[in-house]
Amino acid sequence: MSEQIYVIGHKSPDLDSVAAAISYANLKNKLENSDLYIPAIPGEVNKETQFILDKFKINKPSLLLDASAKKIIQVDHNEFSQAVSGIENAKIIEVLDHHKVVFNYSDPISFLVKPWGSVCSIIAHEYFTNNVQIESEMASLMLSAILVDTVITKSPTCTQRDIEIIEKLANIAKIEDWKVFGMEIFKVRSSVSELSDREIVKSDFKDFELRLGKFGIGQVETVNLVEFENRQDGLLKELDRVRQESGYHSVILFITDIIKEGSLFLVSTSVTEKIEEALGAKLENNRVYINGIISRKKQVAPKFSEIFG
């Protein structure tokens, strides 16, 4: 019997990475008339992901904590710093992503990267291109992920192709108003009353290996920043703990108000002036609100890469 191939997203799995693992494994199995492709996750799913899985009665992927000696398809990431443990000792078969390429691998592999707002847009496009039928539940799953990653098309990462795919998937899923559906997800996503400070910081957290060291940048999206007013001090203390425990150069959490289209930045660092240069704004008590910034991929990470190499 042929060896299983695990389709897996990045650490701190978000909706796009989990939906990508499920939908791409499904596509590959259909194209090859097999059951070799197994969707997997490198950690527990977050709240809105579980909400969508429950809403559309989709099974949560298998938990895979060590990829050593396994065959792997990476989705929604290509940096090893963001990948499941053991990735250096895995056999990578394929990569699908929509982020900056930071990838070095000895073997020739299939590598598909498009500058679109969501990796699920790329996967949906592959379904359409290959004339593979998309079931309503799978369309709903991919639609949900695209709406979250494009902030219901408000993000600067969103392209016209994303919008076209959103409309196609909404039609298949029989979701009449995808903007209302998107807001429903964000209301679930932004409710943090029952989450610990650590859970908020880590809910959508990515590592970036830069010249001066490892940076951690987390993001939370909300429909109302008021919910976070009394939690800022606790979150800053948690950022300090994460930085010290894991040897980060700096750790940043930005809380994005998708209605007002701006973000509150909370920062733990020993180089305040350089962080201010990257943000283009002065910190006051390790925090600052910046209007117009809503995308980590397009607006935040590139600036930190520019300043810190």
KAFEN-V340666 format. One record per pair of residues at least 24 apart in sequence whose ideal C-beta (glycine too) atoms are under 7 Angstrom apart, sorted by sequence separation. I is the first residue (numbers start at 0). J is the second residue. D is the distance in whole Angstrom. If there is no record, write none. Layout:
BEGIN
I|J|D ; I|J|D
END
This chain:
BEGIN
37|61|6 ; 39|63|4 ; 77|101|6 ; 97|121|6 ; 77|102|4 ; 119|144|4 ; 120|145|5 ; 242|267|5 ; 249|274|6 ; 263|288|5 ; 264|289|6 ; 277|302|5 ; 95|121|6 ; 119|145|5 ; 142|168|4 ; 215|241|6 ; 277|303|5 ; 17|44|6 ; 95|122|7 ; 117|144|6 ; 141|168|6 ; 142|169|6 ; 151|178|6 ; 227|254|5 ; 238|265|6 ; 261|288|6 ; 262|289|6 ; 12|40|5 ; 117|145|4 ; 239|267|5 ; 261|289|6 ; 12|41|7 ; 116|145|7 ; 238|267|4 ; 261|290|4 ; 277|306|4 ; 6|36|6 ; 12|42|6 ; 138|168|5 ; 142|172|6 ; 151|181|4 ; 224|254|6 ; 235|265|5 ; 261|291|6 ; 262|292|5 ; 276|306|6 ; 4|35|5 ; 6|37|7 ; 10|41|5 ; 11|42|6 ; 17|48|5 ; 117|148|4 ; 146|177|7 ; 151|182|7 ; 189|220|6 ; 234|265|5 ; 260|291|6 ; 261|292|7 ; 262|293|6 ; 3|35|6 ; 4|36|5 ; 5|37|5 ; 6|38|5 ; 7|39|4 ; 8|40|7 ; 10|42|6 ; 12|44|6 ; 13|45|6 ; 116|148|6 ; 117|149|6 ; 142|174|7 ; 188|220|6 ; 189|221|4 ; 215|247|5 ; 224|256|5 ; 235|267|7 ; 4|37|7 ; 6|39|7 ; 7|40|7 ; 14|47|6 ; 116|149|4 ; 138|171|4 ; 139|172|4 ; 189|222|5 ; 213|246|7 ; 214|247|6 ; 219|252|7 ; 221|254|6 ; 260|293|6 ; 273|306|6 ; 1|35|6 ; 3|37|5 ; 5|39|4 ; 7|41|6 ; 14|48|5 ; 138|172|4 ; 146|180|7 ; 196|230|7 ; 200|234|7 ; 213|247|5 ; 214|248|6 ; 221|255|7 ; 231|265|6 ; 13|48|7 ; 139|174|7 ; 142|177|7 ; 146|181|4 ; 185|220|6 ; 191|226|6 ; 199|234|6 ; 213|248|6 ; 214|249|5 ; 215|250|4 ; 216|251|5 ; 217|252|4 ; 218|253|5 ; 219|254|5 ; 220|255|5 ; 221|256|6 ; 222|257|6 ; 21|57|7 ; 135|171|6 ; 186|222|6 ; 212|248|3 ; 222|258|6 ; 257|293|7 ; 14|51|6 ; 135|172|5 ; 147|184|6 ; 185|222|6 ; 189|226|7 ; 196|233|5 ; 200|237|5 ; 211|248|5 ; 218|255|6 ; 220|257|5 ; 116|154|6 ; 133|171|6 ; 135|173|7 ; 146|184|6 ; 196|234|5 ; 200|238|6 ; 255|293|5 ; 21|60|6 ; 224|263|6 ; 20|60|5 ; 116|156|4 ; 120|160|7 ; 124|164|6 ; 197|237|6 ; 116|157|4 ; 120|161|5 ; 123|164|5 ; 143|184|6 ; 196|237|4 ; 200|241|6 ; 41|83|4 ; 116|158|6 ; 17|60|7 ; 75|118|4 ; 115|158|5 ; 74|118|6 ; 117|161|6 ; 120|164|5 ; 115|160|6 ; 116|161|4 ; 123|168|6 ; 115|161|6 ; 253|299|7 ; 23|72|7 ; 235|285|6 ; 23|74|6 ; 200|252|6 ; 20|74|6 ; 19|74|4 ; 231|286|6 ; 7|63|6 ; 19|75|5 ; 5|63|6 ; 16|74|6 ; 16|75|4 ; 15|75|5 ; 5|69|6 ; 7|71|6 ; 5|70|7 ; 4|70|4 ; 5|71|5 ; 6|72|5 ; 7|73|7 ; 8|74|5 ; 9|75|6 ; 7|74|7 ; 8|75|4 ; 9|76|4 ; 2|70|6 ; 4|72|6 ; 6|74|6 ; 8|76|6 ; 150|220|7 ; 10|81|6 ; 9|81|4 ; 23|95|6 ; 185|257|6 ; 9|82|6 ; 10|83|7 ; 7|83|6 ; 19|95|7 ; 218|295|5 ; 57|136|6 ; 216|295|6 ; 56|136|7 ; 55|136|5 ; 57|140|6 ; 216|299|6 ; 55|139|5 ; 216|300|7 ; 55|140|6 ; 4|92|6 ; 51|140|6 ; 214|303|6 ; 51|143|5 ; 207|300|6 ; 214|307|7 ; 209|303|7 ; 209|304|6 ; 26|122|7 ; 207|303|7 ; 211|307|5 ; 22|119|6 ; 210|307|6 ; 211|308|7 ; 209|307|4 ; 210|308|3 ; 19|118|5 ; 23|122|5 ; 26|125|6 ; 30|129|6 ; 209|308|6 ; 19|119|6 ; 22|122|5 ; 26|126|6 ; 47|147|7 ; 18|119|5 ; 30|131|7 ; 15|117|5 ; 29|131|5 ; 15|118|6 ; 19|122|6 ; 15|119|6 ; 153|257|6 ; 26|131|6 ; 150|257|5 ; 153|260|6 ; 25|137|6 ; 22|137|6 ; 22|140|6 ; 21|140|6 ; 22|141|5 ; 18|140|5 ; 18|141|6 ; 81|205|6 ; 18|143|7 ; 19|144|7 ; 81|206|6 ; 18|144|4 ; 80|206|5 ; 80|208|5 ; 14|143|6 ; 15|144|4 ; 14|144|5 ; 15|147|7 ; 14|147|5 ; 15|148|5 ; 51|184|7 ; 47|184|6 ; 50|187|5 ; 156|294|5 ; 154|293|6 ; 155|294|5 ; 47|187|5 ; 153|293|7 ; 154|294|5 ; 156|296|6 ; 46|187|6 ; 47|188|4 ; 156|297|5 ; 46|188|7 ; 155|297|5 ; 150|293|6 ; 155|298|7 ; 45|202|5 ; 11|201|6 ; 13|203|5 ; 11|203|6 ; 11|204|5 ; 9|205|7 ; 98|296|6
END
